[in-house]
Amino acid sequence: MVYPNKDEVYYTSVIFEVNEYSGELKADEESLELRWFQINALPDNISPFQIGYIEKFVNALKNNN
């Protein structure tokens, strides 16, 4: 995406399926917050761009079971 002021922004999406996890999530200098969500309880403020990836992932999981 290129903004009117010519700044360019690139998005990277990573989705992990986690059945068990131990330890603590730790944010770095580029992260404001890290949290776990159940797939059926995602926050309302996820961008439509990200929702598309999540829906494809969930559908792929359903098709593999």
PQR file of N, CA, C, O and H, with PARSE charges and radii, in Angstrom:
ATOM      1  N   MET A   1       0.851  -1.164   0.000 -0.4000 1.5000
ATOM      2  CA  MET A   1       0.000   0.000   0.000 -0.0000 2.0000
ATOM      3  C   MET A   1       0.902   1.234   0.000  0.5500 1.7000
ATOM      4  O   MET A   1       1.899   1.282   0.721 -0.5500 1.4000
ATOM      5  N   VAL A   2       0.552   2.212  -0.799 -0.4000 1.5000
ATOM      6  CA  VAL A   2       1.292   3.469  -0.851 -0.0000 2.0000
ATOM      7  C   VAL A   2       0.351   4.594  -0.432  0.5500 1.7000
ATOM      8  O   VAL A   2      -0.710   4.788  -1.026 -0.5500 1.4000
ATOM      9  H   VAL A   2      -0.257   2.173  -1.384  0.4000 1.0000
ATOM     10  N   TYR A   3       0.756   5.327   0.594 -0.4000 1.5000
ATOM     11  CA  TYR A   3      -0.033   6.453   1.081 -0.0000 2.0000
ATOM     12  C   TYR A   3       0.179   7.679   0.193  0.5500 1.7000
ATOM     13  O   TYR A   3       1.155   7.740  -0.553 -0.5500 1.4000
ATOM     14  H   TYR A   3       1.618   5.170   1.077  0.4000 1.0000
ATOM     15  N   PRO A   4      -0.732   8.659   0.269 -0.5600 1.5000
ATOM     16  CA  PRO A   4      -0.594   9.868  -0.555  0.2800 2.0000
ATOM     17  C   PRO A   4       0.758  10.573  -0.386  0.5500 1.7000
ATOM     18  O   PRO A   4       1.243  11.202  -1.326 -0.5500 1.4000
ATOM     19  N   ASN A   5       1.370  10.474   0.802 -0.4000 1.5000
ATOM     20  CA  ASN A   5       2.666  11.121   1.007 -0.0000 2.0000
ATOM     21  C   ASN A   5       3.827  10.257   0.493  0.5500 1.7000
ATOM     22  O   ASN A   5       4.993  10.575   0.730 -0.5500 1.4000
ATOM     23  H   ASN A   5       0.975   9.963   1.565  0.4000 1.0000
ATOM     24  N   LYS A   6       3.504   9.169  -0.206 -0.4000 1.5000
ATOM     25  CA  LYS A   6       4.463   8.242  -0.827 -0.0000 2.0000
ATOM     26  C   LYS A   6       5.088   7.246   0.150  0.5500 1.7000
ATOM     27  O   LYS A   6       5.959   6.472  -0.245 -0.5500 1.4000
ATOM     28  H   LYS A   6       2.557   8.910  -0.397  0.4000 1.0000
ATOM     29  N   ASP A   7       4.662   7.247   1.419 -0.4000 1.5000
ATOM     30  CA  ASP A   7       5.119   6.211   2.339 -0.0000 2.0000
ATOM     31  C   ASP A   7       4.549   4.876   1.869  0.5500 1.7000
ATOM     32  O   ASP A   7       3.394   4.807   1.447 -0.5500 1.4000
ATOM     33  H   ASP A   7       3.954   7.876   1.741  0.4000 1.0000
ATOM     34  N   GLU A   8       5.350   3.823   1.940 -0.4000 1.5000
ATOM     35  CA  GLU A   8       4.897   2.485   1.567 -0.0000 2.0000
ATOM     36  C   GLU A   8       4.793   1.620   2.812  0.5500 1.7000
ATOM     37  O   GLU A   8       5.651   1.671   3.693 -0.5500 1.4000
ATOM     38  H   GLU A   8       6.288   3.879   2.282  0.4000 1.0000
ATOM     39  N   VAL A   9       3.737   0.828   2.874 -0.4000 1.5000
ATOM     40  CA  VAL A   9       3.502  -0.057   4.005 -0.0000 2.0000
ATOM     41  C   VAL A   9       3.283  -1.468   3.476  0.5500 1.7000
ATOM     42  O   VAL A   9       2.556  -1.670   2.504 -0.5500 1.4000
ATOM     43  H   VAL A   9       3.040   0.786   2.158  0.4000 1.0000
ATOM     44  N   TYR A  10       3.915  -2.436   4.121 -0.4000 1.5000
ATOM     45  CA  TYR A  10       3.756  -3.842   3.754 -0.0000 2.0000
ATOM     46  C   TYR A  10       3.244  -4.598   4.974  0.5500 1.7000
ATOM     47  O   TYR A  10       3.678  -4.346   6.098 -0.5500 1.4000
ATOM     48  H   TYR A  10       4.506  -2.271   4.911  0.4000 1.0000
ATOM     49  N   TYR A  11       2.337  -5.508   4.748 -0.4000 1.5000
ATOM     50  CA  TYR A  11       1.760  -6.294   5.824 -0.0000 2.0000
ATOM     51  C   TYR A  11       2.285  -7.721   5.753  0.5500 1.7000
ATOM     52  O   TYR A  11       2.437  -8.292   4.673 -0.5500 1.4000
ATOM     53  H   TYR A  11       1.984  -5.712   3.834  0.4000 1.0000
ATOM     54  N   THR A  12       2.553  -8.275   6.906 -0.4000 1.5000
ATOM     55  CA  THR A  12       2.910  -9.682   7.003 -0.0000 2.0000
ATOM     56  C   THR A  12       1.954 -10.324   7.987  0.5500 1.7000
ATOM     57  O   THR A  12       1.764  -9.821   9.094 -0.5500 1.4000
ATOM     58  H   THR A  12       2.429  -7.812   7.783  0.4000 1.0000
ATOM     59  N   SER A  13       1.360 -11.420   7.594 -0.4000 1.5000
ATOM     60  CA  SER A  13       0.432 -12.120   8.468 -0.0000 2.0000
ATOM     61  C   SER A  13       0.976 -13.487   8.801  0.5500 1.7000
ATOM     62  O   SER A  13       1.452 -14.218   7.932 -0.5500 1.4000
ATOM     63  H   SER A  13       1.515 -11.829   6.695  0.4000 1.0000
ATOM     64  N   VAL A  14       0.900 -13.819  10.066 -0.4000 1.5000
ATOM     65  CA  VAL A  14       1.333 -15.139  10.525 -0.0000 2.0000
ATOM     66  C   VAL A  14       0.223 -15.685  11.413  0.5500 1.7000
ATOM     67  O   VAL A  14      -0.238 -15.015  12.337 -0.5500 1.4000
ATOM     68  H   VAL A  14       0.514 -13.225  10.773  0.4000 1.0000
ATOM     69  N   ILE A  15      -0.192 -16.895  11.120 -0.4000 1.5000
ATOM     70  CA  ILE A  15      -1.226 -17.543  11.924 -0.0000 2.0000
ATOM     71  C   ILE A  15      -0.663 -18.864  12.420  0.5500 1.7000
ATOM     72  O   ILE A  15      -0.088 -19.634  11.651 -0.5500 1.4000
ATOM     73  H   ILE A  15       0.182 -17.439  10.369  0.4000 1.0000
ATOM     74  N   PHE A  16      -0.831 -19.119  13.702 -0.4000 1.5000
ATOM     75  CA  PHE A  16      -0.388 -20.365  14.297 -0.0000 2.0000
ATOM     76  C   PHE A  16      -1.583 -21.073  14.910  0.5500 1.7000
ATOM     77  O   PHE A  16      -2.428 -20.452  15.555 -0.5500 1.4000
ATOM     78  H   PHE A  16      -1.299 -18.494  14.327  0.4000 1.0000
ATOM     79  N   GLU A  17      -1.639 -22.363  14.703 -0.4000 1.5000
ATOM     80  CA  GLU A  17      -2.626 -23.177  15.420 -0.0000 2.0000
ATOM     81  C   GLU A  17      -1.906 -23.732  16.641  0.5500 1.7000
ATOM     82  O   GLU A  17      -0.881 -24.403  16.518 -0.5500 1.4000
ATOM     83  H   GLU A  17      -0.953 -22.867  14.179  0.4000 1.0000
ATOM     84  N   VAL A  18      -2.446 -23.450  17.812 -0.4000 1.5000
ATOM     85  CA  VAL A  18      -1.801 -23.859  19.049 -0.0000 2.0000
ATOM     86  C   VAL A  18      -2.770 -24.712  19.847  0.5500 1.7000
ATOM     87  O   VAL A  18      -3.883 -24.285  20.154 -0.5500 1.4000
ATOM     88  H   VAL A  18      -3.278 -22.905  17.912  0.4000 1.0000
ATOM     89  N   ASN A  19      -2.342 -25.910  20.178 -0.4000 1.5000
ATOM     90  CA  ASN A  19      -3.156 -26.777  21.028 -0.0000 2.0000
ATOM     91  C   ASN A  19      -2.707 -26.704  22.479  0.5500 1.7000
ATOM     92  O   ASN A  19      -3.529 -26.789  23.391 -0.5500 1.4000
ATOM     93  H   ASN A  19      -1.438 -26.257  19.929  0.4000 1.0000
ATOM     94  N   GLU A  20      -1.411 -26.547  22.695 -0.4000 1.5000
ATOM     95  CA  GLU A  20      -0.855 -26.390  24.040 -0.0000 2.0000
ATOM     96  C   GLU A  20       0.263 -25.367  23.976  0.5500 1.7000
ATOM     97  O   GLU A  20       1.011 -25.311  23.000 -0.5500 1.4000
ATOM     98  H   GLU A  20      -0.743 -26.478  21.954  0.4000 1.0000
ATOM     99  N   TYR A  21       0.374 -24.566  25.009 -0.4000 1.5000
ATOM    100  CA  TYR A  21       1.410 -23.542  25.042 -0.0000 2.0000
ATOM    101  C   TYR A  21       1.823 -23.317  26.479  0.5500 1.7000
ATOM    102  O   TYR A  21       0.983 -23.290  27.378 -0.5500 1.4000
ATOM    103  H   TYR A  21      -0.234 -24.611  25.802  0.4000 1.0000
ATOM    104  N   SER A  22       3.110 -23.157  26.694 -0.4000 1.5000
ATOM    105  CA  SER A  22       3.580 -22.765  28.015 -0.0000 2.0000
ATOM    106  C   SER A  22       4.534 -21.595  27.836  0.5500 1.7000
ATOM    107  O   SER A  22       5.148 -21.439  26.780 -0.5500 1.4000
ATOM    108  H   SER A  22       3.793 -23.179  25.964  0.4000 1.0000
ATOM    109  N   GLY A  23       4.652 -20.790  28.851 -0.4000 1.5000
ATOM    110  CA  GLY A  23       5.510 -19.620  28.766 -0.0000 2.0000
ATOM    111  C   GLY A  23       4.674 -18.353  28.696  0.5500 1.7000
ATOM    112  O   GLY A  23       3.466 -18.373  28.932 -0.5500 1.4000
ATOM    113  H   GLY A  23       4.154 -20.916  29.709  0.4000 1.0000
ATOM    114  N   GLU A  24       5.333 -17.257  28.370 -0.4000 1.5000
ATOM    115  CA  GLU A  24       4.689 -15.960  28.319 -0.0000 2.0000
ATOM    116  C   GLU A  24       4.863 -15.318  26.963  0.5500 1.7000
ATOM    117  O   GLU A  24       5.942 -15.394  26.375 -0.5500 1.4000
ATOM    118  H   GLU A  24       6.314 -17.241  28.178  0.4000 1.0000
ATOM    119  N   LEU A  25       3.817 -14.683  26.455 -0.4000 1.5000
ATOM    120  CA  LEU A  25       3.951 -13.880  25.245 -0.0000 2.0000
ATOM    121  C   LEU A  25       4.699 -12.610  25.615  0.5500 1.7000
ATOM    122  O   LEU A  25       4.415 -11.996  26.644 -0.5500 1.4000
ATOM    123  H   LEU A  25       2.940 -14.621  26.932  0.4000 1.0000
ATOM    124  N   LYS A  26       5.648 -12.218  24.787 -0.4000 1.5000
ATOM    125  CA  LYS A  26       6.425 -11.013  25.081 -0.0000 2.0000
ATOM    126  C   LYS A  26       6.436 -10.101  23.863  0.5500 1.7000
ATOM    127  O   LYS A  26       6.867 -10.497  22.780 -0.5500 1.4000
ATOM    128  H   LYS A  26       5.879 -12.717  23.951  0.4000 1.0000
ATOM    129  N   ALA A  27       5.960  -8.884  24.051 -0.4000 1.5000
ATOM    130  CA  ALA A  27       5.950  -7.890  22.979 -0.0000 2.0000
ATOM    131  C   ALA A  27       7.354  -7.321  22.800  0.5500 1.7000
ATOM    132  O   ALA A  27       8.145  -7.268  23.742 -0.5500 1.4000
ATOM    133  H   ALA A  27       5.609  -8.563  24.931  0.4000 1.0000
ATOM    134  N   ASP A  28       7.646  -6.897  21.570 -0.4000 1.5000
ATOM    135  CA  ASP A  28       8.909  -6.219  21.304 -0.0000 2.0000
ATOM    136  C   ASP A  28       8.626  -4.751  21.014  0.5500 1.7000
ATOM    137  O   ASP A  28       7.516  -4.276  21.254 -0.5500 1.4000
ATOM    138  H   ASP A  28       7.003  -6.941  20.805  0.4000 1.0000
ATOM    139  N   GLU A  29       9.618  -4.029  20.499 -0.4000 1.5000
ATOM    140  CA  GLU A  29       9.450  -2.592  20.266 -0.0000 2.0000
ATOM    141  C   GLU A  29       8.437  -2.272  19.165  0.5500 1.7000
ATOM    142  O   GLU A  29       8.003  -1.126  19.050 -0.5500 1.4000
ATOM    143  H   GLU A  29      10.519  -4.415  20.304  0.4000 1.0000
ATOM    144  N   GLU A  30       8.058  -3.251  18.363 -0.4000 1.5000
ATOM    145  CA  GLU A  30       7.078  -3.020  17.306 -0.0000 2.0000
ATOM    146  C   GLU A  30       5.680  -3.503  17.676  0.5500 1.7000
ATOM    147  O   GLU A  30       4.753  -3.388  16.874 -0.5500 1.4000
ATOM    148  H   GLU A  30       8.411  -4.182  18.457  0.4000 1.0000
ATOM    149  N   SER A  31       5.523  -4.034  18.863 -0.4000 1.5000
ATOM    150  CA  SER A  31       4.235  -4.587  19.286 -0.0000 2.0000
ATOM    151  C   SER A  31       3.689  -3.796  20.463  0.5500 1.7000
ATOM    152  O   SER A  31       4.406  -3.506  21.420 -0.5500 1.4000
ATOM    153  H   SER A  31       6.276  -4.128  19.514  0.4000 1.0000
ATOM    154  N   LEU A  32       2.431  -3.458  20.380 -0.4000 1.5000
ATOM    155  CA  LEU A  32       1.787  -2.791  21.504 -0.0000 2.0000
ATOM    156  C   LEU A  32       1.233  -3.797  22.500  0.5500 1.7000
ATOM    157  O   LEU A  32       1.244  -3.564  23.709 -0.5500 1.4000
ATOM    158  H   LEU A  32       1.848  -3.693  19.602  0.4000 1.0000
ATOM    159  N   GLU A  33       0.743  -4.929  21.973 -0.4000 1.5000
ATOM    160  CA  GLU A  33       0.099  -5.907  22.832 -0.0000 2.0000
ATOM    161  C   GLU A  33       0.052  -7.252  22.120  0.5500 1.7000
ATOM    162  O   GLU A  33      -0.119  -7.311  20.902 -0.5500 1.4000
ATOM    163  H   GLU A  33       0.735  -5.118  20.991  0.4000 1.0000
ATOM    164  N   LEU A  34       0.202  -8.314  22.869 -0.4000 1.5000
ATOM    165  CA  LEU A  34       0.050  -9.673  22.349 -0.0000 2.0000
ATOM    166  C   LEU A  34      -0.962 -10.391  23.225  0.5500 1.7000
ATOM    167  O   LEU A  34      -0.876 -10.344  24.453 -0.5500 1.4000
ATOM    168  H   LEU A  34       0.342  -8.266  23.858  0.4000 1.0000
ATOM    169  N   ARG A  35      -1.929 -11.062  22.586 -0.4000 1.5000
ATOM    170  CA  ARG A  35      -2.943 -11.802  23.338 -0.0000 2.0000
ATOM    171  C   ARG A  35      -3.354 -13.025  22.551  0.5500 1.7000
ATOM    172  O   ARG A  35      -3.233 -13.059  21.326 -0.5500 1.4000
ATOM    173  H   ARG A  35      -1.999 -11.100  21.590  0.4000 1.0000
ATOM    174  N   TRP A  36      -3.845 -14.035  23.264 -0.4000 1.5000
ATOM    175  CA  TRP A  36      -4.417 -15.226  22.649 -0.0000 2.0000
ATOM    176  C   TRP A  36      -5.926 -15.042  22.577  0.5500 1.7000
ATOM    177  O   TRP A  36      -6.533 -14.460  23.475 -0.5500 1.4000
ATOM    178  H   TRP A  36      -3.943 -14.007  24.259  0.4000 1.0000
ATOM    179  N   PHE A  37      -6.534 -15.549  21.487 -0.4000 1.5000
ATOM    180  CA  PHE A  37      -7.985 -15.502  21.337 -0.0000 2.0000
ATOM    181  C   PHE A  37      -8.483 -16.852  20.855  0.5500 1.7000
ATOM    182  O   PHE A  37      -7.833 -17.504  20.038 -0.5500 1.4000
ATOM    183  H   PHE A  37      -6.041 -16.022  20.757  0.4000 1.0000
ATOM    184  N   GLN A  38      -9.620 -17.265  21.352 -0.4000 1.5000
ATOM    185  CA  GLN A  38     -10.308 -18.408  20.782 -0.0000 2.0000
ATOM    186  C   GLN A  38     -10.809 -17.976  19.400  0.5500 1.7000
ATOM    187  O   GLN A  38     -11.176 -16.818  19.204 -0.5500 1.4000
ATOM    188  H   GLN A  38     -10.148 -16.735  22.016  0.4000 1.0000
ATOM    189  N   ILE A  39     -10.823 -18.905  18.453 -0.4000 1.5000
ATOM    190  CA  ILE A  39     -11.212 -18.560  17.087 -0.0000 2.0000
ATOM    191  C   ILE A  39     -12.636 -18.020  17.016  0.5500 1.7000
ATOM    192  O   ILE A  39     -12.951 -17.232  16.124 -0.5500 1.4000
ATOM    193  H   ILE A  39     -10.525 -19.846  18.613  0.4000 1.0000
ATOM    194  N   ASN A  40     -13.495 -18.428  17.934 -0.4000 1.5000
ATOM    195  CA  ASN A  40     -14.883 -17.959  17.925 -0.0000 2.0000
ATOM    196  C   ASN A  40     -15.082 -16.734  18.821  0.5500 1.7000
ATOM    197  O   ASN A  40     -16.219 -16.331  19.068 -0.5500 1.4000
ATOM    198  H   ASN A  40     -13.240 -19.068  18.658  0.4000 1.0000
ATOM    199  N   ALA A  41     -13.991 -16.139  19.310 -0.4000 1.5000
ATOM    200  CA  ALA A  41     -14.094 -14.964  20.183 -0.0000 2.0000
ATOM    201  C   ALA A  41     -13.041 -13.916  19.803  0.5500 1.7000
ATOM    202  O   ALA A  41     -12.387 -13.335  20.669 -0.5500 1.4000
ATOM    203  H   ALA A  41     -13.068 -16.466  19.109  0.4000 1.0000
ATOM    204  N   LEU A  42     -12.892 -13.687  18.496 -0.4000 1.5000
ATOM    205  CA  LEU A  42     -11.917 -12.702  18.032 -0.0000 2.0000
ATOM    206  C   LEU A  42     -12.420 -11.288  18.306  0.5500 1.7000
ATOM    207  O   LEU A  42     -13.630 -11.060  18.320 -0.5500 1.4000
ATOM    208  H   LEU A  42     -13.423 -14.160  17.792  0.4000 1.0000
ATOM    209  N   PRO A  43     -11.516 -10.333  18.525 -0.5600 1.5000
ATOM    210  CA  PRO A  43     -11.951  -8.963  18.791  0.2800 2.0000
ATOM    211  C   PRO A  43     -12.623  -8.328  17.566  0.5500 1.7000
ATOM    212  O   PRO A  43     -12.386  -8.747  16.433 -0.5500 1.4000
ATOM    213  N   ASP A  44     -13.443  -7.338  17.802 -0.4000 1.5000
ATOM    214  CA  ASP A  44     -14.186  -6.669  16.733 -0.0000 2.0000
ATOM    215  C   ASP A  44     -13.326  -5.764  15.868  0.5500 1.7000
ATOM    216  O   ASP A  44     -13.717  -5.442  14.746 -0.5500 1.4000
ATOM    217  H   ASP A  44     -13.635  -6.998  18.723  0.4000 1.0000
ATOM    218  N   ASN A  45     -12.170  -5.347  16.357 -0.4000 1.5000
ATOM    219  CA  ASN A  45     -11.381  -4.354  15.627 -0.0000 2.0000
ATOM    220  C   ASN A  45     -10.307  -4.956  14.723  0.5500 1.7000
ATOM    221  O   ASN A  45      -9.340  -4.273  14.385 -0.5500 1.4000
ATOM    222  H   ASN A  45     -11.852  -5.609  17.268  0.4000 1.0000
ATOM    223  N   ILE A  46     -10.456  -6.211  14.329 -0.4000 1.5000
ATOM    224  CA  ILE A  46      -9.523  -6.814  13.377 -0.0000 2.0000
ATOM    225  C   ILE A  46      -9.837  -6.261  11.990  0.5500 1.7000
ATOM    226  O   ILE A  46     -11.002  -6.147  11.609 -0.5500 1.4000
ATOM    227  H   ILE A  46     -11.241  -6.766  14.603  0.4000 1.0000
ATOM    228  N   SER A  47      -8.799  -5.921  11.245 -0.4000 1.5000
ATOM    229  CA  SER A  47      -9.021  -5.334   9.922 -0.0000 2.0000
ATOM    230  C   SER A  47      -9.617  -6.372   8.964  0.5500 1.7000
ATOM    231  O   SER A  47      -9.346  -7.565   9.098 -0.5500 1.4000
ATOM    232  H   SER A  47      -7.852  -6.014  11.555  0.4000 1.0000
ATOM    233  N   PRO A  48     -10.414  -5.932   8.018 -0.5600 1.5000
ATOM    234  CA  PRO A  48     -10.998  -6.854   7.034  0.2800 2.0000
ATOM    235  C   PRO A  48      -9.921  -7.636   6.289  0.5500 1.7000
ATOM    236  O   PRO A  48     -10.137  -8.795   5.932 -0.5500 1.4000
ATOM    237  N   PHE A  49      -8.785  -7.028   6.053 -0.4000 1.5000
ATOM    238  CA  PHE A  49      -7.656  -7.694   5.400 -0.0000 2.0000
ATOM    239  C   PHE A  49      -7.222  -8.926   6.200  0.5500 1.7000
ATOM    240  O   PHE A  49      -6.993  -9.993   5.631 -0.5500 1.4000
ATOM    241  H   PHE A  49      -8.610  -6.087   6.343  0.4000 1.0000
ATOM    242  N   GLN A  50      -7.112  -8.772   7.522 -0.4000 1.5000
ATOM    243  CA  GLN A  50      -6.713  -9.880   8.382 -0.0000 2.0000
ATOM    244  C   GLN A  50      -7.813 -10.932   8.502  0.5500 1.7000
ATOM    245  O   GLN A  50      -7.526 -12.128   8.554 -0.5500 1.4000
ATOM    246  H   GLN A  50      -7.299  -7.906   7.985  0.4000 1.0000
ATOM    247  N   ILE A  51      -9.060 -10.494   8.547 -0.4000 1.5000
ATOM    248  CA  ILE A  51     -10.185 -11.431   8.658 -0.0000 2.0000
ATOM    249  C   ILE A  51     -10.169 -12.416   7.488  0.5500 1.7000
ATOM    250  O   ILE A  51     -10.456 -13.598   7.674 -0.5500 1.4000
ATOM    251  H   ILE A  51      -9.293  -9.523   8.505  0.4000 1.0000
ATOM    252  N   GLY A  52      -9.840 -11.947   6.298 -0.4000 1.5000
ATOM    253  CA  GLY A  52      -9.771 -12.830   5.129 -0.0000 2.0000
ATOM    254  C   GLY A  52      -8.777 -13.958   5.329  0.5500 1.7000
ATOM    255  O   GLY A  52      -9.071 -15.107   4.999 -0.5500 1.4000
ATOM    256  H   GLY A  52      -9.607 -10.986   6.147  0.4000 1.0000
ATOM    257  N   TYR A  53      -7.600 -13.646   5.866 -0.4000 1.5000
ATOM    258  CA  TYR A  53      -6.601 -14.683   6.135 -0.0000 2.0000
ATOM    259  C   TYR A  53      -7.091 -15.666   7.191  0.5500 1.7000
ATOM    260  O   TYR A  53      -6.915 -16.877   7.058 -0.5500 1.4000
ATOM    261  H   TYR A  53      -7.361 -12.713   6.134  0.4000 1.0000
ATOM    262  N   ILE A  54      -7.703 -15.133   8.234 -0.4000 1.5000
ATOM    263  CA  ILE A  54      -8.182 -15.999   9.319 -0.0000 2.0000
ATOM    264  C   ILE A  54      -9.276 -16.929   8.800  0.5500 1.7000
ATOM    265  O   ILE A  54      -9.282 -18.115   9.131 -0.5500 1.4000
ATOM    266  H   ILE A  54      -7.846 -14.150   8.342  0.4000 1.0000
ATOM    267  N   GLU A  55     -10.197 -16.410   7.996 -0.4000 1.5000
ATOM    268  CA  GLU A  55     -11.262 -17.254   7.453 -0.0000 2.0000
ATOM    269  C   GLU A  55     -10.701 -18.361   6.565  0.5500 1.7000
ATOM    270  O   GLU A  55     -11.163 -19.500   6.638 -0.5500 1.4000
ATOM    271  H   GLU A  55     -10.192 -15.447   7.728  0.4000 1.0000
ATOM    272  N   LYS A  56      -9.710 -18.044   5.727 -0.4000 1.5000
ATOM    273  CA  LYS A  56      -9.086 -19.072   4.885 -0.0000 2.0000
ATOM    274  C   LYS A  56      -8.418 -20.138   5.730  0.5500 1.7000
ATOM    275  O   LYS A  56      -8.512 -21.327   5.423 -0.5500 1.4000
ATOM    276  H   LYS A  56      -9.335 -17.118   5.668  0.4000 1.0000
ATOM    277  N   PHE A  57      -7.747 -19.725   6.791 -0.4000 1.5000
ATOM    278  CA  PHE A  57      -7.077 -20.664   7.679 -0.0000 2.0000
ATOM    279  C   PHE A  57      -8.079 -21.586   8.368  0.5500 1.7000
ATOM    280  O   PHE A  57      -7.885 -22.801   8.411 -0.5500 1.4000
ATOM    281  H   PHE A  57      -7.671 -18.760   7.041  0.4000 1.0000
ATOM    282  N   VAL A  58      -9.148 -21.005   8.904 -0.4000 1.5000
ATOM    283  CA  VAL A  58     -10.167 -21.798   9.599 -0.0000 2.0000
ATOM    284  C   VAL A  58     -10.819 -22.779   8.621  0.5500 1.7000
ATOM    285  O   VAL A  58     -11.044 -23.938   8.970 -0.5500 1.4000
ATOM    286  H   VAL A  58      -9.305 -20.018   8.869  0.4000 1.0000
ATOM    287  N   ASN A  59     -11.121 -22.333   7.412 -0.4000 1.5000
ATOM    288  CA  ASN A  59     -11.707 -23.234   6.408 -0.0000 2.0000
ATOM    289  C   ASN A  59     -10.761 -24.365   6.053  0.5500 1.7000
ATOM    290  O   ASN A  59     -11.197 -25.502   5.874 -0.5500 1.4000
ATOM    291  H   ASN A  59     -10.938 -21.391   7.128  0.4000 1.0000
ATOM    292  N   ALA A  60      -9.479 -24.073   5.950 -0.4000 1.5000
ATOM    293  CA  ALA A  60      -8.484 -25.122   5.651 -0.0000 2.0000
ATOM    294  C   ALA A  60      -8.439 -26.135   6.798  0.5500 1.7000
ATOM    295  O   ALA A  60      -8.334 -27.337   6.557 -0.5500 1.4000
ATOM    296  H   ALA A  60      -9.125 -23.149   6.096  0.4000 1.0000
ATOM    297  N   LEU A  61      -8.517 -25.660   8.030 -0.4000 1.5000
ATOM    298  CA  LEU A  61      -8.530 -26.581   9.166 -0.0000 2.0000
ATOM    299  C   LEU A  61      -9.755 -27.490   9.125  0.5500 1.7000
ATOM    300  O   LEU A  61      -9.654 -28.692   9.372 -0.5500 1.4000
ATOM    301  H   LEU A  61      -8.603 -24.684   8.225  0.4000 1.0000
ATOM    302  N   LYS A  62     -10.916 -26.906   8.812 -0.4000 1.5000
ATOM    303  CA  LYS A  62     -12.144 -27.697   8.745 -0.0000 2.0000
ATOM    304  C   LYS A  62     -12.065 -28.743   7.642  0.5500 1.7000
ATOM    305  O   LYS A  62     -12.549 -29.861   7.813 -0.5500 1.4000
ATOM    306  H   LYS A  62     -10.999 -25.930   8.612  0.4000 1.0000
ATOM    307  N   ASN A  63     -11.462 -28.393   6.516 -0.4000 1.5000
ATOM    308  CA  ASN A  63     -11.366 -29.326   5.388 -0.0000 2.0000
ATOM    309  C   ASN A  63     -10.368 -30.439   5.632  0.5500 1.7000
ATOM    310  O   ASN A  63     -10.456 -31.494   5.004 -0.5500 1.4000
ATOM    311  H   ASN A  63     -11.068 -27.485   6.377  0.4000 1.0000
ATOM    312  N   ASN A  64      -9.409 -30.222   6.542 -0.4000 1.5000
ATOM    313  CA  ASN A  64      -8.405 -31.241   6.839 -0.0000 2.0000
ATOM    314  C   ASN A  64      -8.852 -32.198   7.940  0.5500 1.7000
ATOM    315  O   ASN A  64      -8.166 -33.185   8.208 -0.5500 1.4000
ATOM    316  H   ASN A  64      -9.337 -29.364   7.052  0.4000 1.0000
ATOM    317  N   ASN A  65      -9.977 -31.929   8.578 -0.4000 1.5000
ATOM    318  CA  ASN A  65     -10.461 -32.802   9.664 -0.0000 2.0000
ATOM    319  C   ASN A  65     -11.546 -33.707   9.210  0.5500 1.7000
ATOM    320  O   ASN A  65     -12.059 -34.501  10.000 -0.5500 1.4000
ATOM    321  H   ASN A  65     -10.534 -31.128   8.360  0.4000 1.0000
TER
END
